[in-house]
Amino acid sequence: MFISTTLTFLSLLVFSGFLETLVRRKKRAENQNPQFLSFQKTYLATQFVILLADWLQAPYNYKLYSSYRYTEQQIVIIFVLGHAISIILTPFANYAADMYGRRLIVCLALALYSLSSLLKVVNDYSTLLISSIMASCASLLIFSSSQGWYTHEHIESHDFPMEWISDTLEKVSFWSGSLSVIAGVLAYFLADLFSFNPVAPFLASIPLMVLALCMCWSNWCENKSLNRSVKFSKSCVNGIREIVSNRAVLLCGTLQALFEAVISIFVFLWTPVLDKHGPPLGLVFATFMAANLAGSRVNSLMILKYKNISIRDTLFVASCIGFGSTVVLEYTSHPEKNFPVTSFFCLTAFQFAVGIYVGAMGPLQNELIKHNVRTAVSSWFRIPLKLIACIGLISLHSDDNFHGTRKLFLGCAILMAMAIITSIILKKTKPPAEKEPTAETERLIESTQI
């Protein structure tokens, strides 16, 4: 598989670069405000170091546990427990940052993430469970608090126009994809070529996190919410009201939940599906991320070039590609069949679909869901379905379930078919007329931002 993986990776890398060139030609001129650019660089420099450290751990997460001789059932419990706890804590992450300060939370979370990476060297099941929980919670706090810090500074401290935020988020999205590709290649060199030890990328990420912690503490000023009196229960109720009163929001949240539940399952499944065939896991991951990057660029190019194509159309395309790839994977993952290259290409195709989805879902949420209730709306959809996906991973990967992986892909195909139907209905649904914001909803913005 080394040759097919390398050729696919290089092809996607060239294709992504070509698409990026086309997208840049179609875009408007970049913002040249010197104060904004200086502030933006302060944020992005730290964020890029964090992203590189985070992505560096992804390619060999499963491989590390399997190298310690744990069974697939034990590994899935480690994965699901950390993931499930982070899902449950998602609605509370912003409140912690609002209360204690976003810079402080980011720095503490980076320290926690570093400690969890160090614990990966200990071949003890309980220690690895604790490490997984620590890593999931730290990652959640880092990214929610850092984005909240930027939004607060952009609006409250510098009073820059709201529309300039999209410029920063677009750069974060592009460089996150680029750094994930770089991280995959670095992880391959560290784990496969230099040390032949999957713990190497985790240890290499620690100095990057320490560097990010120092940059954050020295370059970012502290900020907290201007209004911390809003109750969590009231935010949840407002989220339900938005879902009930706005059919487009209901469909958008349903589509997000369906797609991201499948993504959660794929994050776990890709390594056991391919690892038995001995591929270079770091290069495989880099290939997936290159496909993801290409998908996001295809989404941008379609929107910029063809005025009759909307982000709802691209979400339909992403759902169709995701459905096709999961259907084929349900066949190729049969335990008595052997199609490693086909499985690899299908997994890559799914990541291409994820790139299109991520590039389209963010703008669609900005269009449909009010900022002050977006976290609550997402939680009502994502948390239950992702927990169901975690339960499915545990139940279908027991030692006596010979066809567990195949059944999971079948479930993914059903979820993607539902996503296709949802995207079709969403395309035909128009959002209700915009209402003037009340004083109460304005007060809620600061405490519920994502």
PyMOL commands that set and color helices and strands:
alter all, ss='L'
color gray80, all
select helices_A, chain A and resi 2-26+34-56+61-67+72-100+102-119+125-157+162-194+200-219+232-245+247-275+281-305+311-332+340-368+371-395+404-427+439-445
alter helices_A, ss='H'
color red, helices_A
deselect
rebuild
show_as cartoon
